Amino acid sequence: MKVVATSDIYRGPKLKDIVTPEDHWPHENHIPKGARFEIGTGETVRDLNPAEQELVGHLYHAGRIISPNNKDGVALIDQEVAIDRKAKLADAELARKAEGGAAIALLEKLLLKLINQTPTPKAAAAGADK
């Protein structure tokens, strides 16, 4: 039965034997929000075995999955995933800039230290006279 995850779902022992992980999932035990996946091999809940029916019922009533036929719900989930992805990219960009800023500050510090330790030509000449 095809479903869409409305939030991140842990692919624990009950899901491990029923749901096959996709290549694009961050981890084999992590079903990401918005993922389209199948539970069991049936087309509808009635076609699933009792354990699969119980699992689908639990996930559905907990609000963790919806049917792909729920076009409005799927569109909302896709929109939320896109917003989350943009926020993560923005956070990563800020972190990258912060790391770059820290590296530049360190280089400036090292350059100043080097400049302050390097004798001027006058000081070098005075030191050579001694």
N, C-alpha and C positions, 0 to 999 in steps of 0.2 A: 504494500500500500504506500503510495507516494504521499509525503508530508513535507512541510516547510518548518524549520526551527524558528520560533519567535524570540528565542534568547539562546545564549550559549548553553549547551547541554553536555554533561559529563557522560561519556560512553563507558559506563561501568559494567559490572558483571551481567546485568539483565540485558543491556543493549549490545554487549560485545558479541554475542552469538547471533544476534538478529540483524544488526546494522554493520555493513561493510564500510570502513573508512574510505574517504575519497583522497586522491593525491593532493588536492589543494587545501586540505584541512591542516591547521597549524600543528596538530598532534593527532595520533591515531585514536586517542581517548577524548578528543575535544571536538564536538560537533558545533561549529560556529553558527551564530545567529544568521539567519537568512539561508542556511544550507538547505538544499533540496536533497532528500534522501528517501530511501525505502525501508519500511519495516515489514519484514516477511516478504512473501512472494504473491500474496493475494492482491486483487484490485480494490476490494472494499473490506471493511472491518469483518463482515460476515465470512469472507474467504480466508481469514487468518485463523491460526490455531488458538486455543484458549489462552496460552501464555502471551502470545502476541496481541490478542484482543485486550487483555488486561493491561498490558503495557501501553498500548495506544490510548485506551480509556484514561489511564492515569496521566499520561503526558498531555492529552487533550484537555482534560478537566483542570489540570494545573496551569493551563495556558502556555505550555511549552512548545506545542506544535499546532499548526493549522493545516487545512487542506489546501493544496495548490489551486483548487477551484474557487477559493475565496479570494477573488481578484483584488478587492479593496484591501483586505488584510495583507496579502502578499505585497502589494504596492507600498503599503505603509512600512512593512518590515524592510523592504528594499531601500526605501528612503532613509530609514533610521540607520541601516548598515552604511549607506553612502555618507551620511553625516558623521557617523563614528569613524569611518575611514579617513575622512577629511581632517577630523580632529586629531587622530593619531599621526597623520602626516605633518600637520602643523606643529604638534608637540615634538616630533622627530626633527623638524627643521629648526625649531627653537633650540633644542638640545645641541644640534650640530653647530649652530651659530655660537652658542655659549661655549662649546668646546673650542671652536675657532678663536673666539675672543680670549679665552684663557691661554691658548697657545701663543697668541700675539702678545698678550701681556707678559708672558714668561720670556719670550724672545726680546721684548723691549727691555726687560729687567736685566737679562744677560748681556745685551749690548751696552747698556749703561754701565754695568759692572766692568765690562771689558774696556770701555772707553776711559773709565776712571782709573783703571789699573795701568793703562798704556801711557808711558811718559811722553810728554810733548818733546819736540826736538830741542827746545831750550833746556828742559830738565835733563834730557839725555846727555847733552853736551856738558852741562854743569857736573853731572855725575861722572863723566869721563875725565874731567880735569882733576878730580880728586885722587 
